[in-house]
Amino acid sequence: MQKIDLARAKLHLRMAEDDVEEDLLIEGWIAAAYLAIEGKIFSKLYEGEAEIPEGRTGVVIDEVIHAAAQLILGHLYVNREEVAPGQAATIPMGAEWLLLPYVDTSKGF
């Protein structure tokens, strides 16, 4: 399954497709979301089984991975800082719970 594209990201963010002012930011956040997922699960993401090089392991992107990426994307879109204005604590990430089944504990945690 392919990574989410700009149109799906904007749908998730409830933005009009013709609203192009923040497209560059959103595309960067899409890339960051998938990189964050790879870091969280200690595994490379692939868009299909055929992409996984011989002798390597990885996780094929599915709807759960997409959901986690969209949660991260929404978080980055709404919370452009690590700490919300007027708050002292960081904002928790719900995507972590979606990614737990993909964690390979043999690689450390």
PAZAPA-4460 file (N, C-alpha, C; in steps of 0.05 Angstrom, whole numbers, plus 32768, in hexadecimal, padded with zeros to 4 digits):
% residues 109
    n_x    n_y    n_z   ca_x   ca_y   ca_z    c_x    c_y    c_z   seq   type   mol
   8011   7FE9   8000   8000   8000   8000   8012   8019   8000     1      M     A
   800B   802C   7FF0   801B   8045   7FEE   8017   8056   8007     2      Q     A
   802B   8067   800C   8028   807B   8021   8011   808E   801A     3      K     A
   8006   809A   802F   7FF0   80AD   8029   7FFB   80C4   8018     4      I     A
   7FEA   80CD   8007   7FF2   80E4   7FF5   7FE6   80FE   8000     5      D     A
   7FEC   8113   7FF3   7FE4   812E   7FFC   7FC5   8130   7FFD     6      L     A
   7FB7   8124   7FE9   7F9A   8126   7FE9   7F8E   8118   8001     7      A     A
   7F98   8100   8008   7F8D   80F2   801F   7F94   8101   8039     8      R     A
   7FAC   810C   803A   7FB4   811B   8052   7FA2   8133   8056     9      A     A
   7F9C   8141   8040   7F8B   8159   8042   7F6E   8151   804A    10      K     A
   7F65   813A   8040   7F4B   8130   8048   7F4A   812A   8066    11      L     A
   7F5F   811D   8070   7F62   8118   808D   7F63   8132   809D    12      H     A
   7F70   8146   8093   7F73   815F   80A1   7F5B   8171   809D    13      L     A
   7F47   8168   808D   7F2F   8177   8087   7F35   8192   8079    14      R     A
   7F48   8190   8066   7F50   81A7   8056   7F45   81A4   803A    15      M     A
   7F3F   81BA   802E   7F36   81BA   8012   7F4E   81B2   8001    16      A     A
   7F49   81A1   7FEC   7F5F   8198   7FDB   7F6C   81AF   7FCC    17      E     A
   7F5D   81C5   7FC7   7F68   81DB   7FB9   7F76   81EF   7FCB    18      D     A
   7F76   81EA   7FE5   7F85   81FA   7FF9   7FA2   81F1   7FF8    19      D     A
   7FB3   81FF   7FE9   7FCE   81F7   7FE4   7FE3   8205   7FF5    20      V     A
   7FDA   8217   8006   7FED   8228   8015   8000   8218   8026    21      E     A
   7FF7   8201   8032   8008   81F2   8044   8011   81D7   8038    22      E     A
   800D   81D3   801E   8014   81B9   8012   8030   81B0   8017    23      D     A
   8043   81C2   8016   805F   81BB   801A   8063   81B1   8037    24      L     A
   8057   81BF   804A   8059   81B6   8066   804C   819A   806A    25      L     A
   8035   8196   805E   8027   817D   8061   8037   8166   8055    26      I     A
   8042   816B   803D   8053   8156   8031   806B   814F   8043    27      E     A
   8077   8162   804F   808D   815D   8062   8083   814E   807A    28      G     A
   806C   8154   8084   8061   8146   809B   8059   8129   8094    29      W     A
   8050   8124   807C   804B   8109   8073   8065   80F9   8074    30      I     A
   807A   8103   8069   8094   80F6   806A   809D   80F1   8086    31      A     A
   809B   8106   8097   80A3   8104   80B3   8093   80EF   80C2    32      A     A
   8079   80ED   80BC   8068   80D9   80C9   8072   80BD   80C4    33      A     A
   8078   80B7   80AB   8081   809C   80A4   809D   8096   80B0    34      Y     A
   80AE   80AA   80B0   80C8   80A7   80BD   80C5   80A3   80DB    35      L     A
   80B3   80B1   80E8   80AE   80AD   8104   80A4   8091   810A    36      A     A
   8092   8087   80F8   8088   806C   80FC   809F   8058   80FA    37      I     A
   80B0   805B   80E6   80C7   8049   80E3   80D8   8049   80FC    38      E     A
   80DD   8061   8107   80EC   8063   8120   80DF   8056   8137    39      G     A
   80C5   8058   8138   80B6   804D   814F   80B5   802F   814E    40      K     A
   80B3   8023   8136   80B0   8006   8134   80CB   7FF9   812E    41      I     A
   80E0   8008   812B   80FB   7FFE   8125   80FB   7FED   810C    42      F     A
   80ED   7FF6   80F8   80EB   7FE6   80DF   80E5   7FF9   80C8    43      S     A
   80EF   7FF1   80B0   80EB   8001   8098   80CF   7FFB   808D    44      K     A
   80C2   8010   8083   80A7   800D   8077   80AA   800A   8059    45      L     A
   809A   7FF8   804D   809A   7FF4   8031   807D   7FF6   8027    46      Y     A
   807A   7FFE   800E   805F   8001   8002   8054   7FE6   7FF8    47      E     A
   8065   7FD1   7FF7   805C   7FB7   7FEE   8071   7FA2   7FF4    48      G     A
   8068   7F89   7FF5   807B   7F73   7FFA   8092   7F72   7FE6    49      E     A
   808C   7F78   7FCC   80A0   7F77   7FB7   80B6   7F8B   7FBB    50      A     A
   80B1   7FA0   7FCB   80C6   7FB5   7FCF   80DB   7FAD   7FE4    51      E     A
   80D4   7F99   7FF4   80E7   7F91   800A   80FE   7F82   7FFD    52      I     A
   8117   7F8D   8000   812E   7F80   7FF4   8132   7F64   8000    53      P     A
   813D   7F52   7FEF   8142   7F37   7FF8   8155   7F37   8010    54      E     A
   814E   7F27   8023   815E   7F25   803B   8158   7F3A   8050    55      G     A
   8146   7F4C   804A   813F   7F62   805D   8123   7F5D   8069    56      R     A
   811D   7F6B   807E   8103   7F6A   808A   80F7   7F86   808A    57      T     A
   80DE   7F88   808D   80D0   7FA1   808E   80B3   7F9E   8092    58      G     A
   80A5   7FB4   8093   8088   7FB4   8097   807B   7FC0   807E    59      V     A
   8068   7FB2   8073   8059   7FBD   805C   8043   7FCF   8067    60      V     A
   8041   7FE7   805B   802E   7FFB   8063   8012   7FEF   8060    61      I     A
   8001   7FF3   8075   7FE5   7FEA   8074   7FD4   8001   807F    62      D     A
   7FBB   7FFC   8083   7FA9   8011   808D   7FB0   801A   80A9    63      E     A
   7FBA   8008   80B9   7FC2   800F   80D5   7FD9   8023   80D4    64      V     A
   7FED   801D   80C3   8003   802F   80BF   7FF9   804A   80B5    65      I     A
   7FE7   804A   80A2   7FDB   8062   8098   7FCD   8072   80AE    66      H     A
   7FBE   8064   80BF   7FB0   8071   80D5   7FC4   807F   80E8    67      A     A
   7FD9   8070   80EE   7FEE   807C   80FF   7FFB   8094   80F2    68      A     A
   8000   8093   80D8   800C   80A9   80CA   7FF9   80C1   80CA    69      A     A
   7FDF   80BC   80C6   7FCC   80D1   80C6   7FC9   80DE   80E2    70      Q     A
   7FCB   80CE   80F7   7FCA   80DA   8112   7FE3   80EC   8117    71      L     A
   7FFA   80E2   810E   8012   80F2   8111   800F   810C   8100    72      I     A
   8006   8109   80E8   8002   8120   80D6   7FEF   8134   80E3    73      L     A
   7FD8   812A   80ED   7FC5   813C   80FB   7FD1   814A   8113    74      G     A
   7FE1   813B   8121   7FEF   8146   8139   8002   815D   8130    75      H     A
   8011   8158   811B   8024   816C   8112   8016   8184   8106    76      L     A
   7FFF   8180   80FA   7FF0   8196   80EE   7FE3   81A8   8103    77      Y     A
   7FD7   819B   8118   7FCA   81AB   812C   7FDD   81B6   8141    78      V     A
   7FF1   81A6   8148   8004   81AD   815D   801F   81B3   8150    79      N     A
   8024   81CB   8149   803C   81D1   813A   8054   81D5   814D    80      R     A
   804F   81D1   8166   8064   81D2   817A   8062   81B9   818B    81      E     A
   8078   81B1   8198   8078   8199   81A9   8066   819C   81C2    82      E     A
   8064   81B5   81CC   8054   81BA   81E3   803E   81CE   81DB    83      V     A
   8025   81C8   81E2   800F   81DA   81DC   8012   81F4   81EB    84      A     A
   8009   820A   81DE   800A   8224   81EC   7FFC   8223   8207    85      P     A
   800A   822D   821C   7FFF   822D   8237   8002   8213   8246    86      G     A
   800E   81FF   823A   8012   81E5   8247   802F   81E1   824E    87      Q     A
   8034   81CF   8261   804F   81C9   8269   8058   81AD   8260    88      A     A
   8045   819D   8258   804B   8181   8250   8048   817E   8232    89      A     A
   8057   816B   8227   8055   8166   820B   803B   8158   8204    90      T     A
   8033   815A   81EC   8019   814F   81E2   801E   8132   81DB    91      I     A
   800E   811F   81E7   8012   8102   81E1   800A   80FB   81C5    92      P     A
   8016   80E6   81BB   8011   80DD   819F   8001   80C3   81A0    93      M     A
   7FE8   80C4   8196   7FD7   80AC   8195   7FE1   8097   8181    94      G     A
   7FF1   80A0   816E   7FFB   808D   815A   800C   8077   8166    95      A     A
   8019   807C   817C   802A   8068   8189   801A   804F   818F    96      E     A
   8001   8051   8197   7FF1   803A   819E   7FEC   8029   8185    97      W     A
   7FE7   8036   816E   7FE2   8028   8155   7FFB   8019   814C    98      L     A
   8012   8022   8153   802B   8016   8149   8036   8000   815A    99      L     A
   802B   7FFC   8172   8036   7FE8   8184   8037   7FCC   8177   100      L     A
   8023   7FC3   8168   8025   7FA8   815C   803C   7FA4   8149   101      P     A
   8047   7FBA   813F   805D   7FB8   812B   8079   7FB9   8138   102      Y     A
   807A   7FBD   8152   8094   7FC0   815F   80A2   7FA5   815F   103      V     A
   80BA   7FA4   8155   80CB   7F8C   8156   80DC   7F8E   816F   104      D     A
   80D3   7F81   8185   80E1   7F84   819E   80FD   7F77   819E   105      T     A
   8103   7F66   818A   811D   7F5A   8189   8133   7F6E   8182   106      S     A
   812A   7F85   8178   813D   7F9A   8170   8141   7FAF   8186   107      K     A
   8135   7FAB   819D   8138   7FBE   81B3   811F   7FD0   81B4   108      G     A
   811D   7FDE   81CA   8105   7FEF   81CD   810C   8009   81D9   109      F     A
***
